[in-house]
Amino acid sequence: MSNPTTRANPNPNPNSHGYEHLSHWFEQLAPLGPPRPALERSRDADVCIVGGGFTGLWTAYELKRADPSLDVVVLEAEIAGFGASGRNGGWVLGELAGSPERWAARSGRDATVALGRAIADTVAEVGHVVEREGIGCDFVRGGTLQVAQTPLQLERVRAVVDHDRAWGMGPQDSVLLGAQDAAGRVAVDGVLGARYFAHCARVQPAALARGLAEAVERSGVVIHEHTPVSRIEPGAAYPSGSIVRSRFIVRATEGYTARLAGLKRALLPMNSSMIVTEPLGESAWSELRWDGCETLHDGHHRYVYLQRTADGRIAIGGRGNPYRYSSASDREGPLPRQTIDALKARLVRLFPSLDGVAVGGAWHGVLGVPRDWSPVVGLDRSTGLAWAGGYVGEGVAAANLAGRTLCDLLLGRDTELARLPWVGRPARGWEPEPLRFLGVHSVNALLAAADRREDASGRPAVTARLARIISGRDF
Ligand SMILES: Cc1cc2nc3c(=O)[nH]c(=O)nc-3n(C[C@H](O)[C@H](O)[C@H](O)COP(=O)(O)OP(=O)(O)OC[C@H]3O[C@@H](n4cnc5c(N)ncnc54)[C@H](O)[C@@H]3O)c2cc1C
């Protein structure tokens, strides 16, 4: 792609509706077939799922495996994988957002350790399904690295590993790598050490989402695309011109939840932006190493996340404009040049030899953030309404765990999953505007200032602590 900000489509496919240009991942899948038929008439279902991303699709998949006689329907506003699921960094990460201390304060230490183990094991679970269903999505279980390029970052990385140990992770799960070992894996400039966490896989996310949708269909679930739902009520979901009546309605709309009636302040739609390089040559790869396909993030407060893609590129993501006023999520829109340049600069900070490499694609997406920065899975038995999301940018594996958990809850099974501490947690809403907008943007500015200050001084910046206090998040 010559100009990643414009995303002009040289060969428009009349059936694609431009979806091929949602992300580099979708471009790899081009040409897409025509969208699945929209729902045209009212109907009944045993379970109606609103949203065809990972949360909705995993829930449908698990329900049908558990009980093939169930009539399950998925209603998707655009196409399966359209949202964050088809645009993310492709980290299948075995960790949940929210600090263990916070989970333990609510639910106790044992439940918190069980939750940590459940999400860590989810990486292998996703791998099993990928294999069983023959989903070609470049799944490689190489773990993840948090690299330190300054002594201060190294101190933090060491603290993260100690923290892992304190919360049930052993040396086979999480280790501190010294400078040589870290550089032996990936030749990050000036790397002083890294945390290696074993429970992570690299994946092509749109290929996983689209392949999962096909597996779900094969199992007998009906997916209606181009079927936006305007309202959810106990016993009914309302796409335009029709009604789906169902004992259970599952809300699986994560970053788009604010668009549904009555849910404006439930989950904050947070933007995240990504670029991908043009394919790197063999000599560049032999210099960078990265043979294990570990996912990687740096040690800044406003960190960037990277993967080595199967087609020989580096995909890197981070925050651009984090939030739009009044929880608006712009539909597509090009990524501003400034964001592309900032992500490229962060790539070069990690790998100076890539200074001259061209950017081959740029896109963004929206993820869901709850006010207490911890995800939730819920079912209100009295109304039949269910929901999951708020993964704070760590939703690829978490959506699988949520789908399995929702399956148990909907089928009334009293299982370990159904008792995990993220189930049925009360969630409080976000502040009204303009507080929400001011809060998010000031936290973002404080963290950016903290990174600049720490890079310059090598000492912890007080602004990072201030950001923690304002946001209520343990960064
Ligand atoms: C740029 C970016 C990078 C990320 N990187 C990672 C990563 O590397 N690892 C990780 O774990 N997580 C990552 N995340 C987060 C992760 O992608 C999400 O948490 C996860 O995909 C959420 O899945 P979901 O199905 O809940 O939501 P989505 O994938 O957003 O799906 C929601 C679906 O609901 C549909 N929908 C919305 N409203 C309606 C309606 N009213 N009616 C019908 N349908 C509707 C949407 O069209 C969409 O398809 C990233 C997110 C972004 C944006």
The ligand as a Tripos MOL2 file, in Angstrom:
@<TRIPOS>MOLECULE
LIG
   53    58     1     0     0
SMALL
NO_CHARGES

@<TRIPOS>ATOM
      1 C1         -6.0950   -2.0190   17.7140 C.3       1 LIG1
      2 C2         -6.4220   -3.0420   18.7800 C.ar      1 LIG1
      3 C3         -5.4260   -3.9170   19.1990 C.ar      1 LIG1
      4 C4         -5.7280   -4.8900   20.1730 C.ar      1 LIG1
      5 N1         -4.7790   -5.8240   20.4610 N.ar      1 LIG1
      6 C5         -5.1020   -6.8780   21.2560 C.ar      1 LIG1
      7 C6         -4.2180   -7.9570   21.4070 C.ar      1 LIG1
      8 O1         -3.1630   -8.0210   20.7750 O.2       1 LIG1
      9 N2         -4.5600   -8.9620   22.2810 N.ar      1 LIG1
     10 C7         -5.7290   -8.9330   22.9650 C.ar      1 LIG1
     11 O2         -5.9740   -9.8320   23.7720 O.2       1 LIG1
     12 N3         -6.6420   -7.9490   22.7730 N.ar      1 LIG1
     13 C8         -6.3630   -6.9450   21.9160 C.ar      1 LIG1
     14 N4         -7.2890   -5.9760   21.6650 N.ar      1 LIG1
     15 C9         -8.6190   -6.1120   22.2700 C.3       1 LIG1
     16 C10        -9.4210   -7.2330   21.6010 C.3       1 LIG1
     17 O3         -9.2880   -7.1630   20.2090 O.3       1 LIG1
     18 C11       -10.8850   -7.1080   21.9940 C.3       1 LIG1
     19 O4        -11.0020   -7.0300   23.3990 O.3       1 LIG1
     20 C12       -11.7170   -8.3000   21.5210 C.3       1 LIG1
     21 O5        -11.5090   -8.5320   20.1540 O.3       1 LIG1
     22 C13       -13.1730   -8.0300   21.8280 C.3       1 LIG1
     23 O6        -13.9740   -8.9780   21.1650 O.3       1 LIG1
     24 P1        -15.5520   -8.7660   21.2020 P.3       1 LIG1
     25 O7        -16.1410   -9.8190   20.3970 O.co2     1 LIG1
     26 O8        -15.9880   -8.6300   22.6080 O.co2     1 LIG1
     27 O9        -15.7500   -7.3220   20.5440 O.3       1 LIG1
     28 P2        -15.6020   -6.9040   18.9490 P.3       1 LIG1
     29 O10       -14.5660   -7.6970   18.2600 O.co2     1 LIG1
     30 O11       -15.4660   -5.4330   18.9480 O.co2     1 LIG1
     31 O12       -16.9730   -7.3650   18.3820 O.3       1 LIG1
     32 C14       -18.1640   -6.7020   18.6430 C.3       1 LIG1
     33 C15       -19.0340   -6.9000   17.4150 C.3       1 LIG1
     34 O13       -20.3370   -6.4450   17.7170 O.3       1 LIG1
     35 C16       -20.8510   -5.8140   16.5710 C.3       1 LIG1
     36 N5        -21.8880   -4.9000   17.0460 N.ar      1 LIG1
     37 C17       -21.7070   -3.7820   17.7800 C.ar      1 LIG1
     38 N6        -22.8790   -3.2150   18.0570 N.ar      1 LIG1
     39 C18       -23.8270   -4.0040   17.4780 C.ar      1 LIG1
     40 C19       -25.2360   -3.9290   17.4020 C.ar      1 LIG1
     41 N7        -25.9070   -2.9270   17.9750 N.pl3     1 LIG1
     42 N8        -25.9130   -4.8880   16.7240 N.ar      1 LIG1
     43 C20       -25.2300   -5.9210   16.1460 C.ar      1 LIG1
     44 N9        -23.8920   -6.0200   16.1890 N.ar      1 LIG1
     45 C21       -23.2020   -5.0810   16.8430 C.ar      1 LIG1
     46 C22       -19.6610   -5.1010   15.9650 C.3       1 LIG1
     47 O14       -19.8560   -4.7990   14.5930 O.3       1 LIG1
     48 C23       -18.5480   -6.1040   16.2150 C.3       1 LIG1
     49 O15       -18.3600   -6.9830   15.1290 O.3       1 LIG1
     50 C24        -7.0240   -4.9580   20.7380 C.ar      1 LIG1
     51 C25        -8.0100   -4.0590   20.3260 C.ar      1 LIG1
     52 C26        -7.7230   -3.1170   19.3560 C.ar      1 LIG1
     53 C27        -8.8040   -2.1650   18.8980 C.3       1 LIG1
@<TRIPOS>BOND
     1     1     2 1
     2     2     3 ar
     3     2    52 ar
     4     3     4 ar
     5     4     5 ar
     6     4    50 ar
     7     5     6 ar
     8     6     7 ar
     9     6    13 1
    10     7     8 2
    11     7     9 ar
    12     9    10 ar
    13    10    11 2
    14    10    12 ar
    15    12    13 ar
    16    13    14 ar
    17    14    15 1
    18    14    50 ar
    19    15    16 1
    20    16    17 1
    21    16    18 1
    22    18    19 1
    23    18    20 1
    24    20    21 1
    25    20    22 1
    26    22    23 1
    27    23    24 1
    28    24    25 2
    29    24    26 1
    30    24    27 1
    31    27    28 1
    32    28    29 2
    33    28    30 1
    34    28    31 1
    35    31    32 1
    36    32    33 1
    37    33    34 1
    38    33    48 1
    39    34    35 1
    40    35    36 1
    41    35    46 1
    42    36    37 ar
    43    36    45 ar
    44    37    38 ar
    45    38    39 ar
    46    39    40 ar
    47    39    45 ar
    48    40    41 1
    49    40    42 ar
    50    42    43 ar
    51    43    44 ar
    52    44    45 ar
    53    46    47 1
    54    46    48 1
    55    48    49 1
    56    50    51 ar
    57    51    52 ar
    58    52    53 1
@<TRIPOS>SUBSTRUCTURE
     1 LIG1         1 GROUP 0 **** ****
